[in-house]
Amino acid sequence: MNTNVATLGTDRARRLRATVTALLAAAVAVGAPFYFAPFQVFQLTMVLLYAVALAGLNLLVGFGGQISLGHGAFFAAGAYTAAVMLDRYDTGHLATLPVAAAGGFLLGLGFGVPALRLRGLYLALVTLAFAVFLPPLLKRLEPVTGGSMGLTVDKLQPPAWSGLAEDQWTYFVVLAVTAVALLLARNLLRSRVGRALLAVRDNESAAEVMGVRLSLHKTLAFAWSAMFAGVAGCVYTWVIGFVSPDSFSFVLSITLLAGLVVGGLASLYGPLLGAAFVMYVPSVAQDISEAAPGVVFGLLIIAVMFVAPTGLAGLAGRVRGAAARRPSRTTPDADQAPESEPSAPPTPADPAPADAEPVGAPPRTEKE
């Protein structure tokens, strides 16, 4: 009974702590555009849209146990979907979001079917080939994509009733999209689909014995992941207002995967931390060394992974675990026994001393 009460109290404390943390994070997020300069607000907006892409990649890599080095291609597909709709068909910005999401889902679904027979390095190589192949294809589809020159579209404009600047309005729109995407990813992982993904990741044979259809859930993992990447690419077009094939090279795919690993695989907070790493660390590397920023960026990744092998999301847990394993300094030394501790009496099994006399024996004489 006491154990149940203690567990209930712990659960309530954990939920209360999570609620307070969420409220504080929401308050900071809402107040940020009114405190920071426009360029800093733009950087925060980019962090949010990268977090959407990493949340999708986390579904595939962190929770699905698969690997993708071509996530930048799905990102580019969503970006060009929004750009073509805005430039060629003059649609509204919000109307491009569901189309980009549906297009990314179908593209991931089609790509996931042939990838069922591959795993490990072979799957990574195929996805990387997709990321390398897409930019040249976009350049050749010049009537639609604008070729090497790309497409320039209008950015989000704040309505008159909002009273906000352009950067602030864009930030709030992207914040809303990011909040919905992260909530969707969280609910998806807590559903039957999410539990099936975890079972497939941990042990495919056991999952199949329990009735999980491996082919279906592996394909759905690619589809959901590509859908989130398409949404992020669509929002990227809203924020930047320009797309070109050179903006979506295979380096983007490598950077997204590195950001997810640094942020923390299979963590709900890992995509946010990884997105901040992807956004801010290259700028720091550029400030440290203008001649070789890539070298500094790589060294910073190595340093982070050395300090936090499980990612930044697991760093706090590692610190708490290390603090709990520290030995107590209040333990007395072995050679300093307490004075009040009585000495142990001899046991009956101990042998008697050589000169001991039996009880009741007469006293010895000198002759004896």
C-alpha positions in Angstrom: 0.0 0.0 0.0 2.8 2.4 0.9 4.6 1.5 -2.3 1.5 2.4 -4.4 1.1 5.7 -2.6 4.7 6.5 -3.1 4.5 5.6 -6.8 1.3 7.8 -7.2 3.0 10.7 -5.5 6.1 10.3 -7.8 3.8 10.3 -10.9 2.0 13.3 -9.8 5.3 15.2 -9.1 6.6 14.2 -12.5 3.4 15.4 -14.2 3.5 18.6 -12.3 7.1 19.2 -13.1 6.4 18.5 -16.8 3.5 20.9 -16.8 5.5 23.7 -15.2 8.3 23.2 -17.6 5.9 23.3 -20.6 4.3 26.5 -19.3 7.7 28.2 -18.8 8.8 27.1 -22.3 5.6 28.4 -23.8 6.0 31.7 -22.0 9.6 32.1 -23.2 8.7 31.1 -26.8 5.8 33.6 -26.9 7.9 36.5 -25.5 11.0 35.9 -27.5 10.2 37.9 -30.7 9.4 41.0 -28.6 12.8 40.8 -26.9 15.3 39.9 -29.6 16.4 41.7 -32.7 14.9 40.8 -36.1 17.9 38.7 -37.2 17.8 36.7 -33.9 14.1 36.2 -34.4 14.9 34.8 -37.8 17.4 32.4 -36.3 14.8 31.2 -33.8 12.4 30.7 -36.6 14.9 28.5 -38.5 15.5 26.5 -35.3 11.7 25.7 -35.1 11.5 24.6 -38.7 14.6 22.4 -38.4 13.0 20.9 -35.3 10.1 19.7 -37.4 12.4 18.0 -39.9 14.4 16.4 -37.1 11.2 15.2 -35.4 10.4 13.3 -38.6 13.9 11.9 -38.9 13.7 10.9 -35.2 10.6 8.7 -36.0 12.6 6.8 -38.6 16.1 6.6 -37.0 15.6 7.0 -33.3 12.3 5.1 -32.9 12.2 3.0 -36.1 15.8 1.8 -36.0 16.4 2.5 -39.6 18.8 5.0 -41.1 18.4 7.8 -43.8 21.1 9.9 -45.3 18.6 11.4 -47.8 16.3 13.4 -45.6 17.3 16.6 -47.3 15.7 15.3 -50.5 12.3 15.1 -48.8 12.9 18.6 -47.3 13.6 19.9 -50.8 10.4 18.2 -52.2 8.3 20.1 -49.6 10.1 23.4 -50.3 9.7 23.1 -54.1 6.0 22.1 -53.7 5.3 25.3 -51.8 7.4 27.4 -54.2 5.8 26.1 -57.4 2.3 26.5 -55.9 3.1 30.1 -54.8 4.9 31.1 -58.1 2.9 29.3 -60.7 -0.6 29.1 -59.3 -0.6 32.0 -56.9 -2.1 30.1 -54.0 -2.1 31.2 -50.4 0.7 30.2 -48.1 -1.4 28.1 -45.8 -2.8 26.2 -48.7 0.6 24.9 -49.6 1.1 23.2 -46.2 -1.3 20.2 -46.6 -0.2 19.6 -50.2 3.5 19.5 -49.1 2.6 17.2 -46.3 0.7 14.8 -48.5 3.3 14.9 -51.2 6.1 14.1 -48.7 4.0 11.2 -47.3 3.4 9.7 -50.7 7.1 10.2 -51.7 8.2 8.5 -48.5 5.7 5.7 -49.0 7.0 5.1 -52.5 10.6 5.2 -51.3 10.0 2.9 -48.3 8.7 0.0 -50.4 12.0 -0.8 -52.3 13.9 0.0 -49.1 12.3 -2.9 -47.3 14.9 -5.4 -48.5 17.8 -3.2 -47.4 19.1 -2.3 -44.0 22.2 -0.8 -42.3 24.9 0.6 -44.6 23.0 -0.5 -47.8 19.9 1.5 -46.8 22.1 4.4 -45.9 23.8 4.3 -49.3 20.5 4.2 -51.2 19.1 7.1 -49.3 22.3 9.1 -49.8 22.1 8.4 -53.6 18.6 9.9 -53.5 19.9 13.0 -51.9 22.7 13.3 -54.4 20.4 12.7 -57.4 17.7 15.2 -56.6 19.5 18.6 -57.1 20.7 17.8 -60.7 17.1 16.7 -61.5 15.7 20.0 -60.2 18.1 21.9 -62.4 16.9 20.0 -65.5 13.2 20.6 -64.8 13.7 24.3 -65.6 10.2 25.0 -66.8 8.8 24.0 -63.5 11.5 24.6 -60.9 13.3 27.5 -62.5 16.5 25.5 -63.1 19.7 26.7 -61.5 18.3 30.1 -60.9 15.6 28.7 -58.6 12.3 30.4 -57.7 11.6 33.6 -55.7 8.3 33.8 -53.9 6.6 36.2 -51.5 7.2 35.8 -47.8 4.5 35.7 -45.2 3.0 39.1 -44.6 1.4 40.0 -41.3 -2.3 41.0 -41.4 -3.1 44.6 -40.4 -5.0 43.6 -37.3 -2.0 41.8 -35.8 0.2 44.9 -35.4 3.3 42.7 -35.7 6.4 43.0 -37.9 7.1 40.6 -40.7 9.7 38.6 -38.7 7.4 38.4 -35.6 4.4 37.2 -37.6 6.5 34.6 -39.4 7.9 33.4 -36.1 4.5 32.9 -34.6 3.1 31.1 -37.6 6.1 28.7 -37.6 5.8 28.3 -33.9 2.2 27.1 -34.3 3.2 24.7 -37.0 6.1 23.3 -34.9 3.9 22.9 -31.9 1.3 20.9 -33.8 4.0 18.8 -35.5 5.8 17.9 -32.2 2.4 17.1 -30.6 1.5 14.9 -33.5 4.8 13.1 -33.2 4.3 12.6 -29.5 0.8 11.2 -29.9 2.0 9.0 -32.8 4.7 7.4 -30.6 2.1 6.7 -27.8 -0.3 5.0 -30.3 -0.3 1.5 -31.5 1.9 2.5 -34.5 4.5 4.0 -32.2 4.6 0.9 -30.0 5.0 -1.3 -33.2 7.9 0.9 -34.3 9.6 0.4 -31.0 9.1 -3.4 -31.1 10.5 -3.5 -34.7 13.5 -1.5 -33.6 14.3 -3.6 -30.5 13.7 -7.1 -32.0 12.2 -7.7 -35.4 11.8 -11.5 -34.9 10.0 -11.0 -31.6 7.8 -8.2 -33.1 6.8 -10.5 -36.0 5.9 -13.3 -33.6 3.6 -10.8 -31.7 1.8 -10.0 -34.9 3.5 -6.8 -36.0 3.7 -6.5 -39.8 7.3 -5.5 -40.4 6.8 -4.4 -44.0 3.9 -2.1 -43.2 5.4 -0.4 -40.3 8.8 0.1 -41.9 7.1 1.7 -44.9 5.0 3.9 -42.7 8.1 5.0 -40.8 9.5 6.3 -44.0 6.2 7.9 -45.0 5.7 9.7 -41.6 9.3 10.8 -41.6 9.1 12.2 -45.1 5.8 14.0 -44.3 7.4 15.9 -41.5 10.4 16.8 -43.7 8.0 18.0 -46.4 6.2 20.3 -43.9 9.6 21.7 -42.8 10.6 22.3 -46.4 7.3 24.1 -47.0 7.8 26.4 -44.0 11.4 27.0 -45.2 10.0 28.5 -48.4 7.7 30.7 -46.3 10.6 32.0 -44.3 13.3 32.4 -46.9 11.2 33.3 -49.9 13.6 31.6 -52.3 14.5 28.0 -53.3 17.3 26.7 -55.5 18.8 23.2 -56.1 22.1 24.2 -54.5 20.3 24.9 -51.2 19.4 21.2 -50.8 22.6 19.3 -51.5 23.5 16.1 -49.8 25.3 18.1 -47.1 21.9 19.1 -45.8 21.0 15.5 -45.2 24.3 14.8 -43.4 23.8 17.9 -41.3 20.2 16.9 -40.3 21.4 13.4 -39.2 24.3 14.9 -37.3 21.9 17.3 -35.5 19.6 14.5 -34.5 22.4 12.4 -33.1 23.8 15.4 -31.2 20.4 16.3 -29.9 19.6 12.8 -28.8 18.1 9.8 -30.6 14.7 8.5 -29.4 14.1 11.6 -27.3 11.1 14.0 -27.6 13.4 17.0 -26.8 16.3 15.8 -29.0 14.9 17.4 -32.2 14.7 20.9 -30.6 18.3 20.6 -29.1 19.6 19.2 -32.4 17.9 22.0 -34.4 19.6 24.6 -32.2 22.9 22.9 -32.8 22.4 22.8 -36.6 21.5 26.5 -36.6 23.9 28.1 -34.2 27.1 25.9 -34.2 28.0 26.6 -37.9 27.8 30.4 -37.1 30.1 29.9 -34.1 32.5 27.9 -36.3 32.5 30.6 -38.9 33.4 33.2 -36.2 36.2 31.0 -34.8 37.8 30.3 -38.2 36.7 31.9 -41.4 39.3 29.8 -43.3 38.1 26.4 -42.2 34.7 26.5 -40.5 33.9 22.9 -41.5 36.9 21.7 -39.4 35.7 23.6 -36.4 32.2 22.3 -36.9 33.5 18.8 -37.0 35.6 19.2 -33.9 32.7 20.7 -32.0 30.6 17.6 -32.9 33.3 15.3 -31.7 33.6 17.3 -28.4 29.8 17.1 -27.8 29.6 13.4 -28.5 32.6 12.8 -26.2 30.9 14.7 -23.3 27.4 13.4 -24.1 27.4 10.1 -26.0 23.6 9.8 -25.8 23.1 13.3 -27.0 22.3 16.6 -25.3 18.9 15.4 -24.3 20.5 12.6 -22.1 23.2 14.8 -20.6 21.1 15.8 -17.6 20.4 12.2 -16.8 24.1 11.3 -17.0 25.0 14.1 -14.7 22.4 13.0 -12.1 23.6 9.4 -12.4 27.2 10.4 -11.9 26.2 12.4 -8.8 24.3 9.5 -7.4 27.2 7.1 -7.9 29.7 9.3 -5.9 30.7 7.5 -2.7 29.7 9.1 0.6 32.5 10.9 2.5 30.9 10.3 5.9 32.1 6.6 6.1 34.6 6.1 8.9 38.1 4.8 8.0 38.8 1.2 8.7 41.7 1.9 11.0 39.6 4.3 13.1 37.2 2.1 15.0 34.8 3.8 17.4 36.0 3.8 21.0 32.6 2.7 22.4 32.5 -0.4 20.3 33.1 -3.4 22.6 35.5 -6.1 21.6 33.9 -9.4 20.4 34.0 -12.2 23.0 35.9 -15.4 22.0 33.8 -18.0 20.5 33.6 -21.6 21.9 35.3 -22.9 18.7 38.5 -20.9 19.4 41.3 -23.1 20.8 42.3 -22.5 24.5 45.7 -20.9 25.2 48.5 -23.3 26.0 48.9 -22.1 29.6 45.2 -21.9 30.4 44.0 -24.0 33.4 40.7 -25.9 33.5 38.0 -24.6 35.6 38.1 -25.9 39.2 41.6 -27.4 39.0 43.9 -27.0 42.1 46.7 -24.5 41.9 50.0 -25.5 40.4 53.1 -25.9 42.6 56.6 -25.0 41.6 57.5 -28.7 41.0 54.6 -29.0 38.7 
